[in-house]
Amino acid sequence: MEFERSRALRALPPYLFIEIDRKKKEALAAGVDLVDLGVGDPDRPTPPVLVRALQKAAEKAPYHQYPLGSGMPAYRKAVAAWFKRRFRVALDPATEVLATIGSKEAIGHFPIAFVNPGDVVLCPDPGYPVYAAGARFVGAEPVSMPLLAKNRFLPDFRAIAPKDLKRAKLMWLNYPNNPTAATCDKAFFAKAVAFCRSHGIMLAHDMAYSEVYEGAARPPSVLEVPGAKDVAIEFHSLSKTFNMTGWRIGFAVGNPQLVGGLAAAKGNLDSGVVSAIQEMGIAALEAPQSLAKAVRSVYTQRRKILVGGLKKAGFEVFESRAAFYVWIKVPKGHTSAQYCSLLLEKAGVVATPGNGFGPSGEGYFRLTLTAPEARLRLAVRRLSALKA
Ligand SMILES: *Cc1c(COP(=O)(O)O)cnc(C)c1O
């Protein structure tokens, strides 16, 4: 018997990290001491105080039954309170907050609620691959919005072709950005909101890195723009803020129709976030600021080492103080893929080729800050030697 995968699944490029993982395994099998700066998964453990909150919650018998679909009222209230403190934006926990199983599934599932076959979904390029995958799964067409260095990796809305704009239902944005680490200001969000409103497009902002920044440069939420709630939904995650990628919890907030539609779609697919994990989420959101601050300062130190070292070696690095990525120009004479293969084979450093995030990522490679300082220093030495 032959079982052919769906057209949608076959239309997707092989998930980026699977490809890299294969090459990595080969090198490891050959005994190479790899410095893995490929995947953006925090290397440090979840703060013990949060693990203890989960352990205690796991013993509560009511939590052994199905959780409520949209999330426990207490979790949604904690989200609204955190959001108010952090962004000065009020949210109604009953209609404008939804618990999600991490944010990836919510991002991937969102089009099911609002996008039809043949619609266009505008996706940042380079960008997180899930935006385009979600579009494909509902038979829609992902159309890329190039993020270019000359625009500081912000999309140029005027460059969207009129024929695509006519069919566009949904636009994705992501700041602080993966993979470029670019940030945006509130004025840019105001432009995005006005643009989407005037063209009747839903605006979905992925803010997985809201708390990964340096110093006082706190990234804004799109919902800080007056009137943004008319068109916007924002996806948040506890994964990166609290080293919680393994626990799968996040939230979607914003326009009640958009939040409600996503809740309805998800209601047909899953039965909510594990209740004990929601309690862990409450503990994280209500924790003293020092918890997220400690996570931030680790990346600040690491960024100094990696960015400083690479610049000294002559690499062209995009300067940013947010997210945990470093976006670097591939030296002249190589493609992204060639150079990353070279890095793996000759320097034992795992990097992600920029074109894996979309055609506009060609000419770049991405390194992550999710490795200890000593490993980052080793990576700098190896890359410097290769460059010399
Ligand atoms: C890590 C990441 C996410 C989501 O991670 P979850 O663990 O599913 O919450 C979403 N968007 C971007 C851009 C990311 O890098």
The ligand as a Gaussian input file, in Angstrom:
#p B3LYP/6-31G(d) Opt

LIG

0 1
 C        9.625000      29.786000      20.037000
 C        8.683000      30.535000      19.143000
 C        7.295000      30.422000      19.267000
 C        6.514000      29.509000      20.127000
 O        6.980000      28.707000      21.010000
 P        5.992000      27.899000      21.956000
 O        6.921000      27.124000      22.781000
 O        5.110000      27.062000      21.095000
 O        5.188000      28.897000      22.706000
 C        6.495000      31.208000      18.472000
 N        7.018000      32.065000      17.612000
 C        8.321000      32.204000      17.455000
 C        8.815000      33.194000      16.483000
 C        9.203000      31.437000      18.207000
 O       10.519000      31.568000      18.001000

